[in-house]
Amino acid sequence: MSVLQRLRHAPSYYEATVTRAPPRPALSGLQRTQVGVVGGGIAGVSTALELAERGFKVTLLEAQRVGSVASGRNGGQVLAGLACEISTIEAQLGLDAARRIWALTTDAVQLVRQRLQRYAIEADAQDGTLFVSCTPKGALALQADWRDLAERYGCTSLQWLERDALRPRIGSERYHGGWRDPDGLHLHPLKYVLGLAAAAERLGVTIHEGSRVLRIDPAQGGQGPVLHTDGGQLQCDQVVLAGGAPLGETIAPFNRLTMPYDSWIIATEPLPIELADAVIPGREAVADDSYDIDYYRLTPDRRMLFGSGANYLARNEDAARAFLQRRMMAVFPQLAGVRVEHLWGGVMEVPLNRAPVMGPWRGDAGTRVWQAQGFGGHGVAFTGMAGRIVAEHLAGEHERFELLAGIRHRAFPFGRGLQVPMMMAGIYWYRLREHWATR
């Protein structure tokens, strides 16, 4: 097993700080439901929750445990926007549609806040996020984006900070400007998704863990689609596919529309209060505009959680840990010597244009199988909104679903077997360019 595979399953800081209930039973025999949801991350659980609130009978199938993949292993940053630039959406759908989609992303952040309160989910939520640039040229481009969001998209809450104004918020000389989003937040993502799952079950949703979907039989002869697992079959009126990266390994269309991308995170020992106050005194979550995107924040017990793209050439966990420590100390030299207590990875599915993949499976609405995939590492907020929008669609309210389904996607020009080598070549080329640009 490669270091990538091992870190995808390595115990995370999040798992170490929750107490899970015993595993839910796997699907067995032939079962029947109105809507079968595949995937126990935020997108799938949100879809199930929203459908149950609308009176649907829902069964959710999760291959491992709820929150065991990207939704419970990520950086925990709850942000407006998508993984792609909003200009990507505008180029395809026009300014009016792009404005509506941007508004959906800001509403998605508020939806997280509403759910935390409504379902009494204790997820260590803290306010404030920062998006910063590593180069003077990048800062000028980021400031132009900030103006565009304010002037053309009505996003007036973002606060621009010049380099000198950033220093009191981030104890680093690395950055040349950025914006602060007071509406953004960060949280313990596993506690959040487990809280959503508990709320869904209180509303009558049946969740089966250890139930990997191996095959989907399409609707035939008036019967709905059937989901097949190792131990059973689930007959459904409708199906929602929200399984992320693991689903991409078994269901062929996702092998063409998305590519797996790994990201790694370390968590340090708790920092002394003086050191924590020196690195991020306001306790915002931070992400930068580097190619790999360094993202980090302090936990309530003052651990530095620092994540970045994976080192695909690392041969073992020690090399992976050292890679992330080097990136962390490039930002915060004052953290040299701080002990790393947790190292883990996660994998996400990234579309070619980095925009969400939503719509009918295989492009055929007659199959009664729908998908919400490809959030590309920017989905803690928007996956929850996607679940609401899918539920609206199945309940007969189609406008917002059709808006997102209108985003066009192209298949990757090479097969699954060549995706990782081609991606590695691209990553290391851009890392080299970035290295020389920041010298």
Helices and strands as residue ranges (DSSP letters): H 3-8, H 13-16, E 29-38, H 42-53, E 58-61, G 70-72, E 77-78, H 86-93, H 95-118, E 126-132, H 136-153, E 159-162, H 163-166, E 177-186, H 189-202, E 206-208, E 215-217, E 226-228, E 232-241, H 244-250, H 252-257, E 258-268, H 273-279, E 285-288, E 295-298, E 304-309, H 317-331, G 333-335, E 340-351, E 357-360, G 361-363, G 365-367, E 369-373, H 382-394, H 399-405, H 416-437
